[in-house]
Amino acid sequence: MKRYASVNPNQCVACGECAYVCPRKAVSIQKGCYAKVDDTLCVGCGLCERCCPAGCITLIDRDGCSTKGGQDTGRGHSSELCQKGIG
Amino acid sequence: MKEKMESKIESKIESEVKLELKSEIELKSEIEKTKINKQKINKREKRKWYTYLWIWSIVYFALGFFNILFAWLGMIDFLIPLVFAIFSGNKNFCNRYCGRGQLFRKLGNDCKCSRGKKAPGWISSKGFRYGFLAFFMTMFGNMIYQTYLVAAGATGLREAIKLFWTIRVPWGWTYTSGMTPDWIAQFSFGLYSLMLTSTLIGLVVMVLYRPRTWCSFCPMGTMTQGICRIKDSR
């Protein structure tokens, strides 16, 4: 459980695909408008990231480094910065 | 004495190993049982009634193949998402009750008709989404205008559907003239064309990219999202 998924609400189209595939039911559609991941339930399997049609889900390391996608979600840092030991 | 001691120790070790093996087998069987239970729970959760709405999508196109007047039922797909967005301020139609979305999920995930590749970024960009919405609404307006022309008697009824707004396909067997006023039939042909074209585009992007790629630029989704944002900001 080194990673967790994070959704960019500005890009999310609320299709509900991530909530459908999540094995832990960690994803919910907030206000029916955008997906939100409960990071305490998320096991970082990446299923939601692989099915998102809008590509708005990124996997973030628990230490705060974005591992896929490259979208800055405000909580993590870019993988390049992490590799350099800055992030 | 030594031999007796050794044989006792050996028998003890054997019994302990047997116990360990038994416990391992029991553990494995327990793990398998919990796995099966989890799968059952997941299946139950996934079998909500609206996951079967893909059937509605197929039924709609099948009915239009026999009688074009059934195309009017397509207005349900236009009006319900707007009702959800305007009165409840949510996109629950998109993530639950959209028959087309459920059809793409069924074909793409369960029937494995999708490559599952990530779509190019421009498909879900704001510019493309709102541009496609504008284009779609223009075509919808054109369809309404054609219906008006037929109602006013300026043009005759065209018993054909247009695929991708260009390819004319004869569809005359689905309508017997005189059944209803001509403008009702004209609207049916226009709406059926629009629904079939958008589904075909959705199927193409489903095969090329991820199952519900259509949802990322669906005009109804873009429109309802805009309404939700406006309602949320208030």
Interface residues (C-beta under 8 A of the other chain):
Chain A: Q11 V13 A14 C15 G16 E17 A19 Y20 V21 P23 K25 I29 K31 G32 C33 R50 C51 C52 P53 A54 G55 C56
Chain B: N42 E45 K46 F84 S88 G89 N90 K91 N92 C94 N95 R96 G101 R105 N109 G116 K118 A119 G121 S124 Y209 R210 P211 R212 T213 W214 C215 S216 C218 G221 Q225 C228 R229 D232
